[in-house]
Amino acid sequence: MNTIITEETEFGEVPIDIYTKLANDRILFINNHIDDRIATDIVATLLLQSEENSSKKITLIINAESGNVQLNVQLKLFALDLLWMRL
């Protein structure tokens, strides 16, 4: 179950789940094991956010106790590659 918060917009208060709000603020929070599908979603999100604004920071927080260790390491390396490409 995702926590729903309200965000003030020009149209009034709009309900939004907390993870969408974080993603909109360029904070990716992974609190689950990392499998192929989740890794693909994360990479796609990182690419999209990097393309939208390559000079703005993206924060990647991984709090995964289990899952594919190789994918976990590859995600971190991919995030570092994005960082180095922007320098």
SULHUZI-V720245 format. One line per field, one symbol per residue. burial: # if it has 16 or more other C-alpha atoms within 10 Angstrom, else .. Layout:
# SULHUZI-V720245
burial=???
This chain:
# SULHUZI-V720245
burial=..................#.#.#..###.#..##....#..#...#..##...#...#.#.#........##..#...#..#.....
